[in-house]
Amino acid sequence: MNTSLPLVYLSFLIFLLALVAGLVVRQVFKTRKVESTLSKLQKKLSQEKGTAQEYYQLGSIYLDKKLFTQAIVQFQKALKCKEEIEDENKALIYNGLGYAYVAQEQYDLAVRQYKEALKLYPEYVTAWNNLAFAYDRKKLTAQALEAYEEALKLDPDNQTAKKRAESLRKRLPTTA
């Protein structure tokens, strides 16, 4: 009788279990690191004024946790910091604000934030994609298509912009 087949199945099962266990352990460490950073930032910023980077970092964690109102507060604090912030970094903050507003379905506010980000950093492809998304949610198809096309000028391999632009072109009436 052949006993190698059950041994192969058992080996495969042990391998799968080890892989899953490794992934779970990795996720636990990643979560602990984020929670530790969150705790440290909350404690520090509740006791003293922070830097724009610290407020941005805390806002980003809140975004990941889908705590959009808290994220908006932190991004606004980052923008109010007296320290000099490079335009590219300021654009990241405005983009984060826009993302939080979109998540709350406040598309007009989101559009304003994305435009501010693009004023500071016109090559910011993610902000172009996000602006297009906000326009699309507002049913402003032509503006959404225009923003996706701008993203494609900057990054011709942008799969999100390619798919969405193609979809929007189908919705736009053709003028012949």
C-alpha positions as CSV (number, residue, x, y, z in Angstrom):
1,M,0.0,0.0,0.0
2,N,1.3,3.5,-1.0
3,T,1.8,5.7,2.1
4,S,3.4,8.6,0.3
5,L,0.1,10.2,-0.8
6,P,-1.1,10.9,2.8
7,L,2.3,12.1,3.6
8,V,2.2,14.6,0.7
9,Y,-1.2,15.9,1.8
10,L,0.0,16.2,5.4
11,S,3.1,18.1,4.3
12,F,1.0,20.4,2.2
13,L,-1.4,21.0,5.1
14,I,1.5,21.8,7.5
15,F,3.0,24.2,4.9
16,L,-0.3,26.0,4.5
17,L,-0.8,26.3,8.2
18,A,2.7,27.6,8.7
19,L,2.1,30.2,5.9
20,V,-1.1,31.4,7.4
21,A,0.4,31.5,10.9
22,G,3.3,33.6,9.5
23,L,0.8,36.0,7.9
24,V,-1.2,36.4,11.1
25,V,1.9,37.0,13.1
26,R,3.1,39.6,10.6
27,Q,-0.3,41.4,10.7
28,V,-0.3,41.4,14.5
29,F,3.1,43.1,14.6
30,K,2.0,45.6,12.0
31,T,-1.1,46.4,13.9
32,R,0.8,46.7,17.2
33,K,3.2,49.1,15.6
34,V,0.4,51.3,14.2
35,E,-1.4,51.2,17.6
36,S,1.8,52.1,19.4
37,T,2.4,55.1,17.1
38,L,-1.2,56.2,17.5
39,S,-0.9,56.1,21.2
40,K,2.4,58.0,21.3
41,L,1.1,60.7,18.9
42,Q,-2.2,61.1,20.8
43,K,-0.4,61.4,24.1
44,K,2.2,63.8,22.8
45,L,-0.2,66.0,20.9
46,S,-2.6,66.2,23.8
47,Q,0.2,67.6,26.0
48,E,2.0,69.9,23.6
49,K,2.0,71.4,20.1
50,G,3.3,69.1,17.5
51,T,4.9,69.4,14.1
52,A,3.1,69.3,10.8
53,Q,4.5,65.9,10.1
54,E,3.1,64.6,13.4
55,Y,-0.3,66.0,12.8
56,Y,-0.2,64.5,9.3
57,Q,0.9,61.1,10.5
58,L,-1.9,61.1,13.1
59,G,-4.4,62.2,10.5
60,S,-3.3,59.4,8.2
61,I,-3.7,56.8,10.9
62,Y,-7.2,58.1,11.6
63,L,-8.0,57.8,7.8
64,D,-6.9,54.2,7.9
65,K,-9.2,53.6,10.9
66,K,-12.0,55.4,9.0
67,L,-12.2,58.1,11.7
68,F,-12.7,60.8,9.1
69,T,-13.8,63.7,11.4
70,Q,-10.7,63.2,13.6
71,A,-8.5,63.0,10.5
72,I,-9.8,66.3,9.2
73,V,-9.0,68.0,12.5
74,Q,-5.4,66.7,12.4
75,F,-4.8,67.7,8.8
76,Q,-6.1,71.2,9.5
77,K,-3.8,71.4,12.5
78,A,-0.9,70.3,10.2
79,L,-1.7,73.2,7.8
80,K,-1.9,75.7,10.6
81,C,1.6,74.9,11.9
82,K,3.9,77.8,11.8
83,E,6.8,75.8,10.5
84,E,7.7,76.0,6.8
85,I,6.2,73.1,4.9
86,E,7.3,72.2,1.4
87,D,4.6,72.6,-1.2
88,E,4.8,68.9,-2.1
89,N,4.2,67.9,1.5
90,K,1.4,70.5,1.9
91,A,-0.2,68.9,-1.2
92,L,-0.2,65.6,0.6
93,I,-2.0,67.1,3.5
94,Y,-4.6,68.7,1.2
95,N,-5.1,65.4,-0.5
96,G,-5.6,63.7,2.8
97,L,-8.2,66.3,3.7
98,G,-9.9,65.7,0.3
99,Y,-10.0,62.0,0.9
100,A,-11.6,62.4,4.3
101,Y,-14.3,64.7,2.8
102,V,-15.0,62.3,0.0
103,A,-15.5,59.5,2.6
104,Q,-18.1,61.7,4.2
105,E,-19.7,62.5,0.9
106,Q,-18.8,66.2,1.1
107,Y,-17.7,66.4,-2.5
108,D,-17.6,70.2,-2.9
109,L,-15.1,70.4,0.1
110,A,-13.1,67.5,-1.3
111,V,-12.8,69.1,-4.8
112,R,-11.6,72.3,-3.1
113,Q,-8.9,70.4,-1.2
114,Y,-7.7,68.5,-4.3
115,K,-7.5,71.7,-6.3
116,E,-5.4,73.2,-3.5
117,A,-3.1,70.2,-3.6
118,L,-2.8,70.5,-7.4
119,K,-2.1,74.2,-7.2
120,L,0.9,73.3,-5.0
121,Y,2.0,70.2,-6.8
122,P,0.6,69.9,-10.3
123,E,2.3,66.6,-11.0
124,Y,0.5,64.9,-8.2
125,V,-1.1,62.0,-10.0
126,T,-3.0,60.7,-7.0
127,A,-4.6,64.1,-6.5
128,W,-5.7,64.1,-10.1
129,N,-7.3,60.7,-9.7
130,N,-9.0,61.7,-6.5
131,L,-10.2,65.0,-8.0
132,A,-11.7,63.0,-10.9
133,F,-13.4,60.6,-8.5
134,A,-14.9,63.5,-6.6
135,Y,-16.2,65.1,-9.8
136,D,-17.6,61.8,-10.9
137,R,-19.5,61.5,-7.6
138,K,-20.9,65.0,-8.2
139,K,-22.1,63.8,-11.6
140,L,-19.7,66.2,-13.4
141,T,-18.6,63.7,-16.0
142,A,-16.8,66.1,-18.3
143,Q,-14.6,67.5,-15.5
144,A,-14.0,64.0,-14.2
145,L,-12.8,62.8,-17.6
146,E,-10.6,65.9,-17.9
147,A,-8.9,65.2,-14.6
148,Y,-8.4,61.5,-15.4
149,E,-6.8,62.6,-18.7
150,E,-4.5,64.9,-16.9
151,A,-3.5,62.0,-14.7
152,L,-2.8,59.9,-17.8
153,K,-0.6,62.7,-19.3
154,L,1.5,62.5,-16.1
155,D,1.4,58.7,-15.8
156,P,0.4,56.9,-19.0
157,D,0.4,53.5,-17.2
158,N,-2.1,54.6,-14.5
159,Q,-4.6,51.8,-14.6
160,T,-7.2,53.5,-12.5
161,A,-7.3,56.6,-14.7
162,K,-7.3,54.4,-17.9
163,K,-10.3,52.3,-16.8
164,R,-12.3,55.3,-15.3
165,A,-11.6,57.5,-18.3
166,E,-12.7,54.8,-20.7
167,S,-15.9,54.3,-18.7
168,L,-16.6,58.1,-18.6
169,R,-16.1,58.5,-22.3
170,K,-18.9,56.0,-22.9
171,R,-21.2,58.1,-20.7
172,L,-20.5,61.4,-22.4
173,P,-22.7,62.4,-25.3
174,T,-20.7,62.5,-28.6
175,T,-20.9,65.7,-30.6
176,A,-20.7,64.8,-34.3
